Amino acid sequence: MPKKQFKAESKRLLDLMINSIYTHKEIFLREIISNASDACDKLCYQALTDDSVGLNRGDFKIELSVDKEQRLITVSDNGIGMNKEDLENNLGVIASSGSYKFKQEVGEDAKDTDVIGQFGVGFYSAFMVSDHITVITRKYGEDTAWKWQSSGADGYTITECEKDTAGTDIIMHIKENTSDENYGEFLESWRLQELVRKYSDYIRFPIRMEVSKTRKKEDSPEDQPEYETYTEVDTLNSMVPIWQRSKSDVTEEEYHKFYRDKFHDYADPQRVISVSAEGAITYKALLFIPGAAPFDYYTKDYEKGLQLYSNGVLIMDKCADLLPDHFRFVRGVVDSPDLSLNISRELLQHDRQLKVIASNLEKKIKSELVKLLSENRAAYETFWKNFGRQLKYGLVAEYGRQKELLQDLVLFYSSTEKKPVSLDEYVTRMPESQKYIYYAAGETPDKIDRLPQTELLREKGTEILYFTEEVDEFCAQTLHIYKEKEFHSVLDQELEEGDEKKAEEAAGAHKETFDFVKETLGERVKEVRASARLKSHPVCLTAGEGLSFEMEKYFQSIQPDAGFKADRILELNVDHPAFQALEAAVKEDQDKAKEYAELLYHQSLLIAGLPLDDPSAYTDLVCKLMK
């Protein structure tokens, strides 16, 4: 019989399939087994209304066999089979989906039918490892069997043949080894077993294979071999997805292995979250908090999302709608029988049931993180190093819409504890007389420790939260109040009322000096005043209300020409010898007093980490004063 040619577009796609689409050639077995599972499911569905089928779900199976000498792998099923027209439609046109059409035809009645793949594109993945494929098939209810044969893009033939029962045999002749590829590995029974367990473990029909085994002989004579080889038919797959199994039947190592294999991670997950929900919407979820951040996590290339299944059938590999951005680090699977297989991606994104699942998962993830924080602090701090920044960004996103959800999860470095602490821990330790949650922003804890503004509170033993990330101050502004305690910047706001009163008294006593400094510096500062926060240092610069200096630096880094600039308030320590020298110069030598004022202002800029307008002029001034 002359060969039939694939359509031109199908021929090009086949060539692409064989050479380019799949990077892992081992995937072919998953595709062929999935197609066999489809065929069993179709006949199993028909058996529900057709007693003449004579089979129930437990009678269906997929058989895998290998002939190393002939270089053949055969995958057989006792499913629905195909006739000549089916072969033409499903295998003659690449990317045709018999399974998809089947689901469309049966509609809602097929909700219990487990159709895995699309008989079309996936089938042709076998040509990555095969140079010739034979399909022998007989459709249920028909007497004629058919043989489809092809060696690739040059075409195919379809002829009548003999087959005793309904079903399909896929016979793949494995390519010869080359210098670059060891195709022969797929002729090893152990390798096929490995691939079945890796990719097809939760196919619902048993995948059986004759396996060679070794056992010790009973009463073996001394001159005879002690062991003998025999064959046995094994079921290679568990047939139940790990997330469908009872938690009590799954070990921690099984969960960890599933995670590592499924998500290609070298490290065990830090937390396993198993969810089983029934009611208005039924679903199971198996979620994992990774033990380490993926290398591309904080890049635009990272894709969030959970694998979405319906009755064990993959709908979407990364369903982004199931995870909010603040929990985008979570990996896992969600399986619900209430989601339709033929639902489109666009419809799925607006599906009511999907939103319900997403909302429930968000609450569950939050509760598990709270539990981790309370039960295993060291593990939570490891989690925080990996993904804490993500929670902070989530806190400030959408105008703080998620602050109630996330405020108990965030950590900030503590000046007294010398480690990250939660807001609840900070507030619990506060003395009754303390009105505010104090914080100070800077590059590192060590640098913040050395800031003049923190000295007074640190000597009193008052705990200060050190903000060392750009997002931290935005968190404080978003929260504003936590457990009735207002956030208060040590660097930019006044301290307790008693300290303010002392500063006001000092301002009145030294008004002439403050006025002189303000006149000297002009518009470079908004105000010059006595400081209530300085002890051993002569000067500091504060920003007052609104934009802080750390925020100014952040905005300047992303929009240098936007003009973001915090107010500059110069605070002077009236008890410091430098101020006393300044005050004496104001009365005796105002030219020198101007130089002192300039010097103190430039020092305040350096302490605040702000750029000097003219570094050369500043160094010249220092040198002049050294004479």
VOSEZA-700076 format. One record per residue (C-alpha): residue number from 1; residue in three letters; x, y, z. Coordinates in Angstrom, 2 decimals. Each point is the difference from the previous one (the first is absolute). Layout:
# VOSEZA-700076
NUM ALA X Y Z
...
//
This chain:
# VOSEZA-700076
1 MET 0.00 0.00 0.00
2 PRO 1.48 3.42 -0.94
3 LYS 0.96 2.33 2.79
4 LYS -2.28 2.88 0.87
5 GLN 1.62 3.35 0.53
6 PHE -0.48 2.18 3.02
7 LYS -1.39 3.42 -0.75
8 ALA 2.73 2.56 -0.58
9 GLU -0.52 1.76 3.33
10 SER -0.12 -3.33 1.81
11 LYS 3.23 -1.11 -1.66
12 ARG 1.78 3.12 1.17
13 LEU -1.39 -0.42 3.50
14 LEU 1.07 -3.64 0.10
15 ASP 3.55 0.95 -0.96
16 LEU -0.05 2.64 2.74
17 MET -1.41 -2.51 2.47
18 ILE 2.70 -2.56 -0.67
19 ASN 2.87 2.47 0.16
20 SER -0.97 2.93 2.17
21 ILE -3.11 0.04 2.16
22 TYR 0.96 -2.34 2.81
23 THR 3.39 0.45 1.61
24 HIS -0.36 -3.18 2.05
25 LYS -0.47 -2.97 -2.30
26 GLU -1.18 -2.17 2.88
27 ILE -3.30 1.88 -0.09
28 PHE -1.18 -2.21 -2.89
29 LEU -1.06 -2.83 2.32
30 ARG -2.19 2.30 2.05
31 GLU -1.78 1.16 -3.15
32 ILE -0.61 -3.50 -1.34
33 ILE -1.23 -1.27 3.37
34 SER -2.28 3.01 0.37
35 ASN -1.58 -0.79 -3.36
36 ALA -0.55 -3.60 1.09
37 SER -1.67 1.30 3.17
38 ASP -2.28 2.17 -2.16
39 ALA -1.08 -3.03 -2.00
40 CYS -0.82 -2.00 3.14
41 ASP -1.94 2.91 1.44
42 LYS -2.13 0.33 -3.12
43 LEU -1.05 -3.66 0.03
44 CYS -0.42 0.10 3.77
45 TYR -2.39 2.91 -0.45
46 GLN -1.91 -1.86 -2.69
47 ALA -0.29 -3.03 2.29
48 LEU -2.05 2.09 2.42
49 THR -2.92 -0.02 -2.45
50 ASP 0.84 -3.01 -2.21
51 ASP -0.20 -3.34 1.83
52 SER 1.36 -1.83 -3.04
53 VAL 3.46 1.44 0.64
54 GLY 0.32 -2.52 2.80
55 LEU 2.77 1.89 1.80
56 ASN 0.15 2.13 3.10
57 ARG 2.70 2.47 1.01
58 GLY 2.04 -2.68 1.73
59 ASP 0.29 -2.01 -3.25
60 PHE 1.88 2.66 -1.94
61 LYS 3.78 -0.02 -0.15
62 ILE 3.04 1.26 -1.88
63 GLU 2.78 -2.47 -0.81
64 LEU 3.59 0.90 -0.67
65 SER 2.47 -2.42 -1.57
66 VAL 3.51 0.20 -1.43
67 ASP 1.97 -2.13 -2.46
68 LYS 3.66 1.00 0.27
69 GLU 1.14 -2.19 -2.91
70 GLN -2.55 1.46 -2.44
71 ARG 0.28 3.47 1.61
72 LEU -3.76 0.18 0.53
73 ILE -2.11 1.64 2.70
74 THR -3.73 -0.80 -0.03
75 VAL -2.73 1.80 1.92
76 SER -3.35 -1.81 -0.12
77 ASP -3.42 0.88 1.38
78 ASN -3.45 -1.60 -0.04
79 GLY -1.79 3.26 -0.48
80 ILE -2.31 1.38 -2.68
81 GLY 2.34 -0.56 -2.95
82 MET -0.18 1.74 -3.37
83 ASN -1.37 -0.70 -3.44
84 LYS 1.42 1.19 -3.29
85 GLU -1.77 3.35 0.20
86 ASP 1.31 0.58 3.53
87 LEU 3.55 -0.78 -1.15
88 GLU -0.33 2.48 -2.85
89 ASN -1.45 2.69 2.23
90 ASN 2.20 -0.52 3.05
91 LEU 3.33 -1.07 -1.48
92 GLY -0.26 1.33 -3.53
93 VAL -0.33 3.57 1.21
94 ILE 2.45 1.04 2.67
95 ALA -1.41 1.93 2.95
96 SER -3.47 -1.44 -0.47
97 SER -1.41 -0.89 3.37
98 GLY -2.27 -2.99 0.18
99 SER -0.14 0.29 3.78
100 TYR -0.97 3.64 -0.13
101 LYS -2.77 -0.71 -2.51
102 PHE -1.21 -2.85 2.20
103 LYS -0.29 2.30 2.99
104 GLN -1.90 2.54 -2.07
105 GLU -2.45 -2.61 -1.22
106 VAL -0.85 -1.51 3.39
107 GLY 0.03 3.36 1.78
108 GLU -1.16 0.00 3.62
109 ASP -0.54 -3.77 0.00
110 ALA 3.78 -0.48 -0.21
111 LYS 0.84 1.66 3.30
112 ASP 1.09 -3.34 1.47
113 THR 1.99 -0.96 -3.07
114 ASP 3.74 0.38 0.32
115 VAL 1.38 1.06 -3.39
116 ILE 3.66 0.87 0.32
117 GLY 1.48 1.18 -3.28
118 GLN -0.75 0.89 -3.56
119 PHE 0.52 -2.83 -2.48
120 GLY 1.90 1.90 -2.65
121 VAL 3.05 2.09 0.76
122 GLY 1.03 -2.13 3.00
123 PHE -0.08 -3.20 -2.05
124 TYR 2.62 1.35 -2.38
125 SER 2.46 0.54 2.85
126 ALA 0.73 -3.74 -0.46
127 PHE 1.92 0.90 -3.17
128 MET 2.64 1.63 2.20
129 VAL 1.19 -3.49 0.95
130 SER -1.55 -2.15 -2.78
131 ASP 0.78 -0.28 -3.68
132 HIS -3.15 -1.99 -0.72
133 ILE -3.37 -0.23 1.76
134 THR -2.74 -2.55 -0.54
135 VAL -3.51 0.43 1.41
136 ILE -2.26 -3.07 0.03
137 THR -3.50 0.83 1.12
138 ARG -3.57 -1.23 -0.02
139 LYS -2.90 2.16 1.06
140 TYR -2.52 -1.38 2.47
141 GLY -3.14 -1.21 -1.77
142 GLU 1.72 -0.51 -3.36
143 ASP 1.43 -3.18 -1.54
144 THR 2.79 1.51 -2.09
145 ALA 3.41 0.84 1.39
146 TRP 2.41 2.49 -1.56
147 LYS 3.75 0.48 -0.17
148 TRP 1.50 3.50 -0.23
149 GLN 3.71 0.24 -0.80
150 SER 2.39 2.90 -0.41
151 SER 3.71 0.72 0.02
152 GLY -0.48 3.71 0.53
153 ALA -0.60 2.98 -2.22
154 ASP 0.06 -2.02 -3.24
155 GLY -3.60 -1.13 0.60
156 TYR -2.00 -2.94 1.27
157 THR -2.01 -3.05 -1.11
158 ILE -3.24 -1.47 1.30
159 THR -0.89 -3.64 -0.75
160 GLU -2.38 -2.62 1.33
161 CYS 1.38 -2.53 2.49
162 GLU -1.04 -2.51 2.63
163 LYS -0.60 0.74 3.68
164 ASP -2.08 -2.17 2.32
165 THR -1.29 2.64 2.37
166 ALA -0.71 3.73 0.15
167 GLY 2.89 2.19 0.96
168 THR 3.24 1.41 -1.34
169 ASP 3.64 -1.11 -0.17
170 ILE 2.66 2.66 -0.57
171 ILE 3.20 -1.70 -1.18
172 MET 3.08 2.22 -0.09
173 HIS 3.24 -1.03 -1.66
174 ILE 2.71 1.79 1.97
175 LYS 2.72 1.81 -1.94
176 GLU 3.56 -1.26 -0.08
177 ASN 2.43 1.66 2.37
178 THR 2.11 2.89 -1.26
179 SER 3.08 1.71 1.33
180 ASP -2.28 2.61 1.60
181 GLU -3.04 -2.03 1.06
182 ASN -0.45 -3.28 1.85
183 TYR -3.45 -1.02 -1.21
184 GLY 0.62 -3.50 1.30
185 GLU -0.59 1.16 3.57
186 PHE -3.72 -0.12 -0.74
187 LEU 0.25 -3.73 -0.69
188 GLU 1.02 -0.63 3.59
189 SER -2.88 -1.17 2.20
190 TRP 1.26 1.93 3.01
191 ARG 0.06 3.22 -2.02
192 LEU -3.59 -0.47 -1.17
193 GLN -1.10 -0.72 3.56
194 GLU 1.74 3.16 1.12
195 LEU -1.76 2.09 -2.65
196 VAL -3.41 -1.42 0.86
197 ARG 0.44 0.84 3.66
198 LYS 1.34 3.44 -0.81
199 TYR -2.60 1.15 -2.51
200 SER -3.00 -2.35 0.09
201 ASP -0.27 -1.10 3.61
202 TYR -3.56 1.33 0.40
203 ILE -1.48 -1.37 -3.22
204 ARG -3.16 -1.64 1.36
205 PHE 0.38 -3.26 -1.88
206 PRO 2.68 -2.52 0.94
207 ILE 3.13 0.13 -2.16
208 ARG 1.38 -3.53 -0.03
209 MET 3.31 -1.35 -1.19
210 GLU 1.79 -3.33 0.10
211 VAL 3.05 0.58 2.16
212 SER 3.02 -2.22 0.53
213 LYS 0.81 -0.69 3.64
214 THR 2.50 -2.00 1.98
215 ARG -0.68 -2.23 2.96
216 LYS 1.95 -2.36 2.16
217 LYS -0.52 -3.68 -0.77
218 GLU -1.33 -2.29 2.68
219 ASP 2.22 -2.97 0.91
220 SER 2.47 0.86 -2.75
221 PRO 2.87 -2.53 -0.37
222 GLU 3.46 1.42 0.70
223 ASP 1.13 -0.47 -3.62
224 GLN -3.05 1.87 -1.36
225 PRO -0.66 3.78 -0.16
226 GLU -1.51 1.28 3.23
227 TYR -2.36 2.44 -1.78
228 GLU -2.37 -0.37 -2.93
229 THR -1.65 2.48 -2.37
230 TYR -3.72 -0.02 -0.64
231 THR -2.60 2.35 -1.53
232 GLU -3.05 1.51 1.61
233 VAL -2.64 2.43 -1.17
234 ASP 0.16 3.14 2.16
235 THR -2.32 2.96 0.24
236 LEU 2.33 2.96 -0.37
237 ASN -2.24 2.90 1.02
238 SER -1.76 0.84 3.23
239 MET -3.11 1.16 -1.93
240 VAL -0.80 2.51 2.76
241 PRO 1.61 3.47 -0.06
242 ILE 1.89 0.73 3.18
243 TRP -2.33 2.90 0.76
244 GLN -3.00 -2.37 -0.16
245 ARG 1.50 -2.32 2.60
246 SER -0.73 0.36 3.70
247 LYS 2.61 2.03 1.87
248 SER 0.49 -2.90 2.37
249 ASP 0.97 -2.24 -2.93
250 VAL 2.73 2.32 -1.30
251 THR 3.38 0.41 1.66
252 GLU 1.89 3.26 0.22
253 GLU 2.67 -1.41 -2.29
254 GLU -2.65 -0.87 -2.61
255 TYR -1.29 3.56 0.10
256 HIS 3.54 1.35 -0.28
257 LYS 0.89 -2.30 -2.87
258 PHE -3.18 0.94 -1.84
259 TYR 0.89 3.67 0.41
260 ARG 3.60 -0.40 -1.15
261 ASP -0.99 -2.06 -3.04
262 LYS -3.06 2.03 -0.93
263 PHE 1.55 3.43 0.32
264 HIS 3.62 -0.87 -0.80
265 ASP 1.36 1.35 3.27
266 TYR 3.17 -1.32 1.61
267 ALA -1.19 0.92 3.51
268 ASP -2.84 -1.38 2.09
269 PRO -2.96 2.31 0.57
270 GLN -0.10 1.87 3.28
271 ARG -3.72 -0.59 0.52
272 VAL -2.54 -2.41 -1.48
273 ILE -3.63 1.14 -0.01
274 SER -2.69 -2.56 -0.76
275 VAL -3.57 1.22 -0.56
276 SER -3.19 -2.01 -0.49
277 ALA -3.20 2.01 -0.39
278 GLU -3.54 -1.15 -0.61
279 GLY -3.18 2.00 -0.24
280 ALA -1.05 2.71 -2.43
281 ILE 3.17 -0.80 -1.89
282 THR 2.08 -3.15 0.46
283 TYR 3.74 -0.02 -0.51
284 LYS 3.25 -1.38 1.30
285 ALA 3.24 1.94 0.09
286 LEU 3.58 -0.91 0.80
287 LEU 2.09 3.10 0.51
288 PHE 3.67 0.49 0.79
289 ILE 2.00 2.88 1.42
290 PRO 3.45 -0.41 -1.61
291 GLY 3.05 -0.45 2.18
292 ALA 1.96 2.45 -2.16
293 ALA -0.93 2.80 -2.38
294 PRO 0.28 -0.90 -3.70
295 PHE 2.95 1.74 -1.65
296 ASP -2.34 2.08 -2.17
297 TYR -2.60 0.71 2.70
298 TYR 0.47 3.77 0.13
299 THR 0.22 0.39 -3.77
300 LYS -2.62 0.68 -2.64
301 ASP 0.53 -3.49 -1.40
302 TYR -1.44 -1.74 3.05
303 GLU -3.55 -1.29 -0.52
304 LYS -2.29 -0.56 2.92
305 GLY -2.86 -2.49 0.02
306 LEU -1.21 -3.40 1.13
307 GLN -0.60 -3.03 -2.17
308 LEU -3.74 -0.33 -0.50
309 TYR -1.61 -3.40 -0.50
310 SER -3.54 -1.22 -0.45
311 ASN -0.40 -3.59 1.23
312 GLY 3.73 -0.53 -0.39
313 VAL 0.04 1.53 -3.50
314 LEU 2.34 2.94 -0.52
315 ILE -1.82 3.14 -1.15
316 MET 2.70 2.64 0.54
317 ASP 3.65 -0.40 0.91
318 LYS 0.20 3.37 1.76
319 CYS -3.35 1.46 0.96
320 ALA 0.98 3.46 1.22
321 ASP -3.51 0.82 1.21
322 LEU 0.29 -2.53 2.82
323 LEU 2.75 1.97 1.77
324 PRO 0.16 3.66 1.07
325 ASP 3.29 1.74 -0.69
326 HIS 0.97 0.09 3.67
327 PHE -0.06 -3.82 0.06
328 ARG 1.45 -0.49 -3.47
329 PHE 2.82 -2.12 1.42
330 VAL -2.39 -2.88 0.78
331 ARG 0.12 -3.02 -2.32
332 GLY -2.41 -2.88 -0.25
333 VAL -3.08 -1.54 -1.58
334 VAL -3.73 0.56 0.27
335 ASP -2.44 -2.68 -1.14
336 SER -3.73 0.61 -0.21
337 PRO -2.75 -2.06 -1.67
338 ASP -2.11 3.16 -0.23
339 LEU 2.13 1.55 -2.76
340 SER -0.84 -0.90 -3.59
341 LEU 2.77 -1.47 -2.17
342 ASN -0.98 1.89 -3.11
343 ILE -0.13 3.33 1.72
344 SER 2.15 2.57 -1.79
345 ARG 2.86 1.88 1.61
346 GLU -1.92 3.27 -0.28
347 LEU -3.11 -1.40 1.66
348 LEU 2.06 -1.71 2.64
349 GLN 1.50 3.29 1.08
350 HIS -3.46 1.29 0.90
351 ASP -1.48 -3.20 1.32
352 ARG -1.89 0.47 3.27
353 GLN 1.10 -3.34 1.40
354 LEU 3.61 0.84 -0.73
355 LYS -0.29 3.21 2.00
356 VAL -1.49 -1.89 2.95
357 ILE 2.88 -2.48 -0.05
358 ALA 2.57 2.82 -0.26
359 SER -1.52 1.84 2.97
360 ASN -0.04 -3.12 2.14
361 LEU 3.59 -0.87 -0.89
362 GLU 1.16 3.50 0.90
363 LYS -1.47 -0.36 3.50
364 LYS 1.48 -3.48 0.37
365 ILE 3.50 1.13 -1.02
366 LYS -0.20 2.91 2.45
367 SER -1.06 -2.30 2.86
368 GLU 2.83 -2.43 -0.77
369 LEU 2.56 2.80 0.04
370 VAL -1.34 1.27 3.34
371 LYS 0.31 -3.53 1.33
372 LEU 3.56 -0.29 -1.31
373 LEU 0.91 3.29 1.68
374 SER -1.35 -1.14 3.36
375 GLU 1.16 -3.64 -0.12
376 ASN 3.40 0.19 -1.69
377 ARG 1.54 3.43 0.18
378 ALA 3.30 -1.02 -1.61
379 ALA -1.81 -1.51 -2.99
380 TYR -2.11 3.15 -0.36
381 GLU 3.08 2.20 0.01
382 THR 1.41 -2.15 -2.81
383 PHE -3.26 0.46 -1.88
384 TRP 0.20 3.73 0.69
385 LYS 3.49 0.27 -1.51
386 ASN -1.33 -1.65 -3.14
387 PHE -3.36 1.71 -0.47
388 GLY -0.46 2.69 2.64
389 ARG 0.43 2.82 -2.47
390 GLN -2.92 -1.41 -1.98
391 LEU -2.30 0.29 3.03
392 LYS 1.11 3.60 0.54
393 TYR -0.78 0.88 -3.61
394 GLY -3.37 -1.68 0.43
395 LEU -0.65 2.09 3.07
396 VAL 0.43 3.31 -1.80
397 ALA -1.63 -1.09 -3.29
398 GLU -3.49 1.13 -0.94
399 TYR 0.01 2.80 2.60
400 GLY 0.44 -2.44 2.86
401 ARG -3.03 -2.14 -0.78
402 GLN 1.81 -3.06 1.39
403 LYS 1.39 1.54 3.18
404 GLU -2.39 -1.91 2.28
405 LEU 1.05 -3.24 -1.67
406 LEU 3.75 0.59 0.04
407 GLN 0.83 2.25 2.98
408 ASP 0.50 -2.94 2.38
409 LEU 2.43 -1.69 -2.41
410 VAL 2.54 2.78 -0.60
411 LEU 3.27 0.23 1.90
412 PHE 2.34 2.93 0.63
413 TYR 3.47 0.07 1.58
414 SER -0.07 0.92 3.71
415 SER 2.61 2.24 1.64
416 THR -0.27 -1.90 3.30
417 GLU -0.61 -3.58 -1.18
418 LYS 2.62 0.22 -2.77
419 LYS -2.17 -2.06 -2.36
420 PRO -3.25 0.36 -1.98
421 VAL -3.13 0.25 2.17
422 SER -3.72 0.15 -0.69
423 LEU -2.12 3.04 0.77
424 ASP -1.92 -2.01 2.58
425 GLU 3.24 -0.88 1.79
426 TYR 1.06 3.66 0.01
427 VAL -3.31 1.25 1.39
428 THR -0.09 -2.75 2.64
429 ARG 3.40 1.16 1.32
430 MET -0.90 3.71 0.08
431 PRO -0.20 1.60 3.46
432 GLU -3.42 1.46 0.79
433 SER 1.37 3.54 -0.09
434 GLN 1.29 -0.33 -3.59
435 LYS -2.37 1.64 -2.47
436 TYR 1.56 -0.93 -3.36
437 ILE 1.50 -2.78 -2.04
438 TYR 3.41 1.55 -0.69
439 TYR 1.89 -0.61 -3.22
440 ALA 3.08 1.34 -1.76
441 ALA 0.94 -0.44 -3.65
442 GLY 3.48 -0.50 -1.40
443 GLU 2.22 -2.21 -2.13
444 THR 1.00 -2.57 2.65
445 PRO -0.66 -0.64 3.70
446 ASP 3.59 1.00 0.82
447 LYS -0.36 3.35 -1.77
448 ILE -3.35 0.69 1.68
449 ASP 1.59 -0.82 3.37
450 ARG 2.48 2.81 -0.58
451 LEU -2.58 2.63 -0.96
452 PRO -0.13 2.85 2.53
453 GLN -3.82 -0.09 0.13
454 THR -0.08 -3.56 1.37
455 GLU 2.48 0.54 2.83
456 LEU -2.39 1.34 2.64
457 LEU -2.61 -2.73 -0.43
458 ARG 2.62 -2.74 -0.15
459 GLU 1.54 1.16 3.31
460 LYS -3.47 -0.10 1.56
461 GLY -0.36 -3.59 -1.20
462 THR -2.90 0.87 -2.29
463 GLU -0.47 -2.49 -2.83
464 ILE 0.25 1.46 -3.52
465 LEU -0.94 -1.75 -3.22
466 TYR 2.74 0.43 -2.58
467 PHE -1.26 0.46 -3.55
468 THR 2.72 -1.09 -2.42
469 GLU -2.03 -0.67 -3.18
470 GLU -1.51 2.60 -2.31
471 VAL -3.50 -1.32 0.57
472 ASP 0.15 0.14 3.82
473 GLU -1.04 3.62 0.51
474 PHE -2.84 -0.47 -2.46
475 CYS -1.14 -2.88 2.22
476 ALA -0.05 2.30 3.03
477 GLN -1.96 2.63 -1.89
478 THR -2.46 -2.59 -1.28
479 LEU -0.58 -1.52 3.43
480 HIS 0.14 3.35 1.85
481 ILE -1.30 -1.68 3.17
482 TYR 0.44 -3.53 1.34
483 LYS -1.97 -1.10 3.06
484 GLU -0.79 3.63 0.87
485 LYS 3.67 1.00 -0.13
486 GLU 1.05 2.57 -2.60
487 PHE 3.22 -0.42 -1.99
488 HIS 2.48 2.74 0.81
489 SER 3.26 0.78 -1.81
490 VAL 2.93 0.60 2.34
491 LEU 1.74 1.88 -2.81
492 ASP -2.74 2.27 -1.24
493 GLN -2.52 0.56 2.80
494 GLU 0.07 1.39 3.54
495 LEU 0.32 -2.46 2.87
496 GLU -1.98 -0.10 3.22
497 GLU -1.75 3.13 1.31
498 GLY 2.54 0.61 2.78
499 ASP 2.84 0.16 -2.50
500 GLU -1.92 2.43 -2.20
501 LYS -0.51 2.35 2.94
502 LYS 3.73 0.08 0.74
503 ALA 0.69 0.80 -3.66
504 GLU -2.47 2.88 0.04
505 GLU 1.65 1.49 3.07
506 ALA 3.43 -0.26 -1.67
507 ALA -1.34 1.66 -3.15
508 GLY -1.11 3.06 1.97
509 ALA 3.29 0.31 1.83
510 HIS 2.09 -0.15 -3.18
511 LYS -2.34 1.68 -2.49
512 GLU 2.64 2.44 -1.30
513 THR 2.35 -2.86 -0.99
514 PHE -2.75 -2.01 -1.73
515 ASP -1.14 3.06 -1.95
516 PHE 3.58 0.69 -1.08
517 VAL 0.54 -3.55 -1.27
518 LYS -3.31 0.06 -1.88
519 GLU 0.92 3.28 -1.66
520 THR 3.43 -1.36 -0.93
521 LEU -1.33 -3.21 -1.57
522 GLY -3.03 1.61 -1.60
523 GLU -2.32 -2.21 -2.06
524 ARG 2.25 -3.03 0.40
525 VAL -1.77 -0.71 3.28
526 LYS -3.64 0.41 0.91
527 GLU 0.68 0.54 3.69
528 VAL 2.79 0.14 2.60
529 ARG -0.93 -1.16 3.47
530 ALA 1.23 -1.44 3.29
531 SER 0.13 -3.78 0.03
532 ALA -1.72 -2.17 2.59
533 ARG 1.60 -3.21 -1.30
534 LEU 3.74 0.79 -0.07
535 LYS 2.30 -0.87 2.88
536 SER 3.69 -0.31 -0.93
537 HIS -0.27 1.26 -3.58
538 PRO -0.19 3.69 -0.99
539 VAL -2.36 -0.12 -2.97
540 CYS -2.46 -2.04 -2.06
541 LEU -2.34 0.55 -2.90
542 THR -3.65 -1.06 0.09
543 ALA -2.68 -0.02 -2.65
544 GLY -3.08 0.82 2.02
545 GLU -3.39 -1.16 -1.25
546 GLY -0.48 -1.66 -3.37
547 LEU 2.90 -1.16 -2.13
548 SER 2.97 -1.44 1.91
549 PHE 3.61 0.11 -1.14
550 GLU 0.00 -3.74 -0.75
551 MET -3.09 0.46 -2.16
552 GLU 1.68 2.95 -1.70
553 LYS 2.99 -2.21 -0.86
554 TYR -2.30 -2.71 -1.33
555 PHE -1.98 2.31 -2.26
556 GLN 3.17 1.73 -1.17
557 SER 1.41 -3.40 -1.02
558 ILE -2.97 -0.83 -2.24
559 GLN -0.94 3.53 -1.15
560 PRO 3.03 2.29 0.36
561 ASP -1.66 2.98 -1.70
562 ALA -3.38 -0.23 1.73
563 GLY 0.98 2.47 2.74
564 PHE -0.85 -2.17 3.02
565 LYS 1.59 1.70 2.99
566 ALA -0.72 -0.20 3.71
567 ASP -0.07 3.08 2.21
568 ARG 3.29 0.61 1.79
569 ILE -0.24 0.95 3.69
570 LEU 3.32 0.66 1.71
571 GLU 0.05 -1.05 3.66
572 LEU 2.76 1.25 2.32
573 ASN 1.06 -1.37 3.37
574 VAL 0.18 3.07 2.25
575 ASP 2.01 -1.94 2.61
576 HIS 2.79 -0.92 -2.39
577 PRO 3.34 1.94 -0.04
578 ALA -0.37 0.51 -3.77
579 PHE -3.26 1.91 0.53
580 GLN 1.58 2.07 2.76
581 ALA 2.84 0.92 -2.37
582 LEU -2.56 0.93 -2.64
583 GLU -1.96 2.16 2.45
584 ALA 3.15 1.78 1.17
585 ALA 0.99 0.71 -3.63
586 VAL -3.46 1.44 -0.75
587 LYS 0.69 2.62 2.69
588 GLU 3.71 0.58 -0.72
589 ASP 0.84 -0.90 -3.65
590 GLN -2.98 -0.52 -2.31
591 ASP 2.19 -0.88 -3.01
592 LYS 1.38 -2.93 1.96
593 ALA -3.52 -0.77 1.28
594 LYS -1.16 -0.35 -3.63
595 GLU 2.83 -2.46 -0.62
596 TYR -1.02 -2.00 3.09
597 ALA -3.62 -0.03 -1.19
598 GLU 1.08 -1.27 -3.43
599 LEU 2.19 -2.66 1.60
600 LEU -2.80 -1.30 2.25
601 TYR -2.47 -0.05 -2.90
602 HIS 2.35 -2.02 -2.21
603 GLN 0.66 -2.41 2.86
604 SER -3.74 -0.53 0.39
605 LEU -0.26 -0.84 -3.72
606 LEU 2.80 -2.57 0.30
607 ILE -1.61 -1.62 3.06
608 ALA -3.32 -0.25 -1.85
609 GLY 1.71 -1.58 -3.00
610 LEU -0.98 2.90 -2.28
611 PRO 2.26 1.42 -2.72
612 LEU 1.96 3.22 0.60
613 ASP -0.77 2.79 -2.45
614 ASP 3.70 0.85 -0.30
615 PRO 2.39 -2.54 1.57
616 SER 3.04 2.03 -0.99
617 ALA -1.27 3.11 1.76
618 TYR -0.67 -2.06 3.12
619 THR 3.53 -1.45 0.09
620 ASP 1.45 3.49 -0.57
621 LEU -2.06 1.26 2.95
622 VAL 1.26 -2.79 2.27
623 CYS 3.60 0.73 -1.00
624 LYS -0.50 3.73 0.61
625 LEU -1.34 -0.62 3.49
626 MET 2.98 -2.26 0.77
627 LYS 2.47 2.88 -0.41
//
